[in-house]
Each structure stands twice: as C-alpha cells, then as structure tokens.
Amino acid sequence: MSELKHVSSSPHIRSKITTSNIMLMVIIALLPATAVGIWNFRVSALMHVVVCVGTCVASEFIWEKLMHKKVTVNDYSAALTGLLLALNMPSSATWWMSALGSVFAIIVVKQIFGGLGQNFMNPALAARCFLLISFTGRMTNFTYDGVSTATPLAQLKSGETVNILDMVIGRIPGTIGETSAIALLIGAAVLVILGVIDLKIPGSYILSFVVFIILFGDHGFDLTYIVAHLAGGGLMLGAFFMATDYVTSPITAKGQIVYGILLGILTGIFRLFGGSAEGVSYAIIFSNLLVPLIDKVTMPKAFGMEEKGAKGNE
C-alpha cells in the first residue's frame, strides 16, 4: 500500500436495518409518552404534535425540492424531529411557535449543514433552545388541568415537597412528553430490546448525574430527592431519546461513556446552580458541540500504524 487510510472506529458491520427502520422504531417507542401527553393536555398537545410533525416534513420536502436534492422525507427523520420537538413543547405555547421551531430545526440546524448525518447538534433540542431564548415567558409557562403552576423541579428547587407517584405516572405540569417517567421508560426498554440503543450513554448520564446531586445537592443520599430529580423534567426523555442520537453522539465506546458523564455533570450544574430548574436541553446541546473532540481523543489507534520518524531511526 502506498498510503494508509484513516477510517472511523470499528465495528464496520453490514446490516439490513435501514435509517427509516431505526427512525420508525424510535417514533413507535415514543408513542407511550405521546399518548400520556395528549391524555394530560388534550387538544393542545395533539395540535403541537400535528403542527410540529407536519411542518418538519413539509420544510424538508420543500427545501430539498428547491435545492434540487433527493427528497428524503420517507426516511422518517423529519417526522421524528417533529415529534421530539412537540414533546419538548409546553401545551400552553401557540401553534405558530411550534411551526417556527420546526422550520428552524429542519432548515437551519439540519439542511443548511448538509442534511441527515451532517447536523452538528440535535435539531429538535436546538429548536427548543432557540424558542426558549426567543420566547422565554411562553416556553416556561406550564399548565395542568387548565391551571398555570410550577413544575415539580421548580418546587423542589424552592424547597417544597413533591409527589413522586404523580411524577412517575405523569400527573404533573411540564412539557408534553416529559411528564410520565414510566411511559418514557417503557419506550426506552423497547429501544434497548430492539438493539436501537444501548445503555452506555443513558447509563453513564444517569449515574453521573445521581452522583453529582448526592455530592452537591445538600440532601446527601436522599432517595426521594434523587427519584424526584430523575422522574422530573426532561432527563428520561433526553437520556434515552436525544442524547443517544447517532449523528450527534460519539462513535467510540469510551467516548460514549465520557459523553454521558459530561451530560450528567452539566445537567447537575444547570439544575442545582443555574437560574432555571431544568438543564437537560442545554446540557445535550453543549455536549453535542464537544463530540468531535471526544471522538478525536478516544479514537483507538489503527493496528500496525507506524509512528512518525520511527522508520528513519531504525
């Protein structure tokens, strides 16, 4: 060989599983959380799901037609982005905010950078952060049974007690898809069983977060406090469905663990010391930006690579 080729880390495995198969399985796994969200927030939740999914698919189709690119809406990636964005929206938000966020996710974050596989951060979370910065009041106004109220994480941060059972089942205010921890865990179990994701990222994420709040949460090993943090907010949704995004997460096994630990630490910092009670979205977005560096540091060296200058020293 005249030159050595540098390729990504193993494994390099041929499979009959396609991108559309994977996207469809993730959508199916999100259906329990979606159903609970629609049950809790009724028509407004359904409206956000329809608007986000429809706008994401339409945005991708129109952009690719205008740019004379192959239309890829049949891979379900745009539909999945729309569903994830909808599940990250408060039910009290307006329909046009969902539409604006969907266009931002597909056009600005995904298509401008080359489409699926080229985006440098999770499109749905990037759109949510964009909406949080642009419309902070509306994006942090949560209602349940028609009444505006603080989320359990906000109550926890102010020193109030919370109902753990309600948080696990989903009888709490919050974004449409984050309220029911049990529904999210059912979906996560489906993805693990089907082999769509493994537990390196979510496991290291959750474990490092738990260690962080034990050390710095001023409650020690308080099981109620720990479970409340795990069941509240978007931790379960983020850990299993967004942090594990193939495109924006590390490809090496060591890198995935480092990535998960970074997510846990950042989420803990944002929740305990930040101005907001939540921090999952910003933790994942920030960590997405560090994925190239994590991959570079944790990439195994190719077997048989010759050190520069070694030949001349023989």
N, C-alpha and C positions, 0 to 999 in steps of 0.2 A: 504493500500500500504506500502511495506517495504521501498521503496525509491522513491524519486521524480525524474522524468525525465525532463531534460532541453532540450527544443526544440526551434527551431528558431521562430522569431516573426510571429504572425498571419498577414494576413489570410492564412488558410490552406484550399484551395478550389480545388476540383476535377474538371477537365476540359477536354474536348475532344480536345482542342488545343494541338498540339504536338510541339516538338522542331523544327522539319522540317517545320511545318506550319509557325512558327514565323520567322525562318531564311529566308524562301521563301518570306514572306511578306516584310521583310527588303530589300531583294535583289530587289524586284519589286519597292519598294519606292525609291531605289537608281537609278533606270533606267533613270528618267529625267536628273539628274546630269551627269550620264554616257553618255547619248546621247549628251548633250551640250559639254561635254569634248571631245568626239570623233569628233563632228562638228568643234570645235575650233582647235584641234590639229591633226586631220585627222588620218593618218595611224599609226603614232607613238603612239597615245593614244589607238587605238584599239589593237596594239601589246602588250602594257603593260597590258591591261585588259585580253587578251588571255593568256599571259605568267603567270601572277600572279594567275589567277583562276586555270589554268591547273596545274601549279606547286604545288599550295597548295593542290589541290585534290589528285594529284599523290603522294605527300610527305606523306599525311595522310594515303593513301591506302597502300603504300609500308611499312611504319613504322609499321602499325597495323598488316600487314601480317608477317613481320619479328619478331615482338614481340608476335605473336600468340594471338592477341587480336581481339575482334569483330570489323569488318570493319564498320565504321560509316560515310563514305562519303555521304551516302544517307540522312543524316540529314541536308545537305547544309551548315553546319557551316564552313567547309573548303572553300567552294565556296564563302561564304560571306566574310571571312577573305581575300581571294584573291582579291575580288572586292574592298574592303575597302583599301587594300594596293595599288592597282592600282590607285585608285582615290587620293591617297596621294603621288603619284609619279610625278615628273616633266616630261613633254613629252620628254625632251632632254636627259633623263637618258638612259642608254643602257639596252638591254633586259636581259643581264646576271645579272645586278643589281636587276632587278625585280625578277628573278629566285632565286638569293641568299637571298633576303629579304623574299621571300615566304617560303623557306626551314627553315630559322631562325624562322619565325613566327610559323610554324606548329610544327617543331621538338623541338626547344629549348624552346619556350615560352609555347606551348600548350601540346604536347605529353609527354615530359620528366616529366612534373608535374602531369601527370595523364589523360590528355585529356580534353574534353569539361566539364566545370564546376569546374575544378581544377586549371586552369591557374590563376595566381595572378595579371596579367595585360593584357590589351588588346593586343592580338597578332599582329594585323596589325600596331598599333601605336608603339609597341615595335620594330617591324621590321623597321619601318620608322626611329625611333631614332637611331637604330643600323646603318642604311645606312647613316644617317646624320653625325654621328660621324666618320664613316669609309671613306665616300666619300663626304666630305663637299662641295667641289667645284662643283661637278656634281649635287649634290642634291639641290643646291641653285642657279643653272643656269636656269633661266626661259626665255622662248621664246614665242612670239606671232606673228603670220604671218611670221614665219621664222626669226625673229629678236630678239636677246637677249636684254632684257630690265628689268628694275627694276619693282617689283610688286607695286601695289598701296600702300600697307602698308609701304614699304621701302621709297616710295616717300613722304608719309605722315610723316614719322619719320624724314626725312631730311628737312621738312618744305615746300615741294612742294604741289601744289593743285592737286586734283584727280577728275575724272569724276564719280560721283555717279551712274548715269544711266548705264554706262558701267559696273560698279561693280555689280549692281543688275542683269543686263541681262547676263553678262558673257563675255564681250569683253575685257578681261584683261589677262595678264600673271599670272601664278600661277601653282599649281599642277592641275592635270587633273580634279579632281572632286570638287574643291573648288571655281571655278571662278564664277559660277552663283548662286547668293543668292536666286533668285526666284525659280530655279529648285530644290534647296535643301529644300526650304520652302514648295513646293508642295509635295515632298516626305515625309517631316515631318508631314504635315497635314494628309496624308494617314495613317501614323502610329498612330497618335493620334485618328483619327476617328475609326480605326480598334481596338483600345484599346491595341496595342502592347506596346506603351509607354504612360506615362502621362507627365504633364508639370512640375512636382516638380523639377527634376534635370535641364532640359534646362531652365526653367523659372528662378530659383534661380541663375543659372550660368549667364545667360544674364543680369539679373537685377543687380546682384552684380558687374559684370564687368562694366556695364554702370555707376554705382555709383562710382566705383574706378577711371575710366578715367575722370569723371566730377571733382572729388576731386584732382586728381594728374596729369591730362593731360595738365595743363596750358592753357586750352581753355574754361573752365567753361562749362556752358550748351550750347554748340555749336552743334546744331542738325546735321549739315553737317559732323562735325568731328565724332560724335557718330555713325551716319549711316555708314560712311566710315569704321570705326573700326568693326562694326557688319557685314557688307557685305564683307569686305576684309579678306583674309587669310582663315584659316580653322575653324573659330568659329562656323558657322552654321553646317558644316559637323560634327565637334566634339561634339557640344552641343546636337544634336538630334540623331546622329547615332552611336557615340562611347562612349560618357560619359554615355549613357543610357544602355550600355551593361549589361545584367542581372548578369553575372558572376562576373564582376569587379566593380560593384556599390553597395552601401549599400542596405540592405533589409528592413530597417525601414524607415518610412515616415520622421521622424525627421532627421535621418541620411542622407537621400537623399537631404534634404534642406541644411544641413551642408556641404555635399559633393559639392553641386552646388555652394555654397558661396565660398568654398575653391578654386574651379576651377576658379571662376571669379576673385578672388584676385590674384591667381598665374598667370593667363593669363595677367592680367593688369601689374603685376610686370615684367614679362618677356618681354612684348611688350614695355612698357614705359622706363624701366630702364636696360633691358638686351642688349646684343650686337646685337641680331637679331630682326627683325621687327615682327616676329611671335613668338608664345609661346604656342599654343594650345596643341600640341603633348606632350611637356614636362609637361605641367600642368596636363593633364589627367593621364599620366604615374605616376607622383609623387603622385597624389591623389589616384590612384589605390592602391598604397602601404599602404596608410593610411586607407583604407576601413575596415579592421578587427578592428582597433582601434575605428573608428567611430561607427561601429556596436556595439561594446562592450559598449561604453559609452551611446549610445542612445537606447539600447535594453530595452524594458519595463520589469518590474519585473512581474513574474508569479503571478496571483491572488492566495492568500492563502499561499504564501511562508512564512515559519517561520524563523524569524531572529535567527542566531546562538546564542545559550546561553539563548534565551528567555524562553525556557521550564524550564530550571533549576532555573530561577529566579521567577517562579510562586509560 
